Amino acid sequence: MFDLNAVRAEFPILERRTYLNSCSLGALSHRSEAYLGEFTERWHDMGASAWYRHWLGRVEDLRGRVATFLGTTPRELALLPSTSAALAVITESVPARGRNRVVCTELDFPTLAYQWAVKPEIELVVLRSPDGIRIDPEQFEAVVDERTLFLATSHVFFTTGYAQDLGALAEIARGVGALSLIDGYQGAGQIPVTLPSTGVDFYTNGPLKWLCGGPGLAYLYVRDELVEALEPRITSWFATNRQFEFDLEGFEYRPDARRFELGTPALPTVHTALGGQEIVDEVGIEHIALRNRELTDRLMAGVRDAGLRVRSAEADHRTAIVMIHHDDPPGAVKHLASHDIIVDYRPGFVRVSPHFYNSEAEVDRCVEVLASYKG
Ligand SMILES: Cc1ncc(COP(=O)(O)O)c(C=O)c1O
């Protein structure tokens, strides 16, 4: 599929630890470090003139690469400081049109729901999961109506790894004139996605986790037809066509998704993100998804053989976030860490997230050491 040893050699942490927590933070590569070195060297060498001669170009390199990766164009992609900022700018860009309902789910990452929890004028409907793993499209269908402004939910749920059907969600929203807003932080990077063909209106993602690019940036996709129709009510000098005219009275929105941007992007992250994205692109997202499925299947089988229980989505919706029932998750994670195995926990579960650079031996070792923990 790809040269695993060559890929592993890119990520120094794999020589030091058994690293199985990519859904929290993707591993740092030599490639990212080299880009970061280039950034700091130019800073030493050129100071602010590096902005015009190099760094603005790097920002556009990243935008172009991520746009291609998401199956879209740079025109539809904004760079923001975090998912939360990307969600906030969208909530401040869409007129209410007499609608005050937002539908999300109890399985979404809280920062999504918080956007409307702080707006008293909004009726926030939080769908409950029938099994703690998934939400069915029919549940959205039952409550997304003409009062609904946004259907806002995750691509992949962060504590269950369940991948939702974006096409179905987009259609449900569009059918009643609502907009679909998807938090894709746990999605693109571990499974393939071609955004325009899903029909979703907005999708956020970032380099931190599966894209191995570090903290400090988020990507915001805005569907082509909406880009110029929306006028954000929070803004910055990066959002105007006349950025370098410094004319207080000359604000004019850019004709592309940069109109959603909120100031200077984190340049160190632009560089580390380029390194991670290059590797992901070279390995190929189809290969990554297949590899992660192999590792996940092996992990789940091993855990079950060891007498532990896994909470898992059905095969068609499963991704590489594996939740293992446990009586003492913090203790188990500490025990694993004492054996140089890095995983994470959420209430009631040890959370293990392998990525394409992991080996079978690492997965097996994690299972063995976890099974040896007696509390
Ligand atoms: C699904 C999901 N959304 C959002 C976030 C965090 O977003 P932000 O960039 O605002 O910190 C995380 C994790 O950090 C996440 O897993």
The ligand as a Tripos MOL2 file, in Angstrom:
@<TRIPOS>MOLECULE
LIG
   16    16     1     0     0
SMALL
NO_CHARGES

@<TRIPOS>ATOM
      1 C1        -14.6210   17.3310   16.9310 C.3       1 LIG1
      2 C2        -13.8210   18.4470   17.5440 C.ar      1 LIG1
      3 N1        -14.1850   19.7170   17.3330 N.ar      1 LIG1
      4 C3        -13.4900   20.7470   17.8570 C.ar      1 LIG1
      5 C4        -12.3710   20.5220   18.6380 C.ar      1 LIG1
      6 C5        -11.6240   21.6900   19.2100 C.3       1 LIG1
      7 O1        -11.7510   22.8560   18.4720 O.3       1 LIG1
      8 P1        -10.8780   24.1680   18.6720 P.3       1 LIG1
      9 O2        -10.0000   24.2790   17.4600 O.co2     1 LIG1
     10 O3        -11.8340   25.2910   18.7440 O.co2     1 LIG1
     11 O4        -10.0730   24.0290   19.9410 O.co2     1 LIG1
     12 C6        -11.9660   19.1920   18.8880 C.ar      1 LIG1
     13 C7        -10.7920   18.8260   19.6880 C.2       1 LIG1
     14 O5         -9.9150   19.4890   20.0830 O.2       1 LIG1
     15 C8        -12.7090   18.1440   18.3270 C.ar      1 LIG1
     16 O6        -12.3640   16.8610   18.5240 O.3       1 LIG1
@<TRIPOS>BOND
     1     1     2 1
     2     2     3 ar
     3     2    15 ar
     4     3     4 ar
     5     4     5 ar
     6     5     6 1
     7     5    12 ar
     8     6     7 1
     9     7     8 1
    10     8     9 2
    11     8    10 1
    12     8    11 1
    13    12    13 1
    14    12    15 ar
    15    13    14 2
    16    15    16 1
@<TRIPOS>SUBSTRUCTURE
     1 LIG1         1 GROUP 0 **** ****
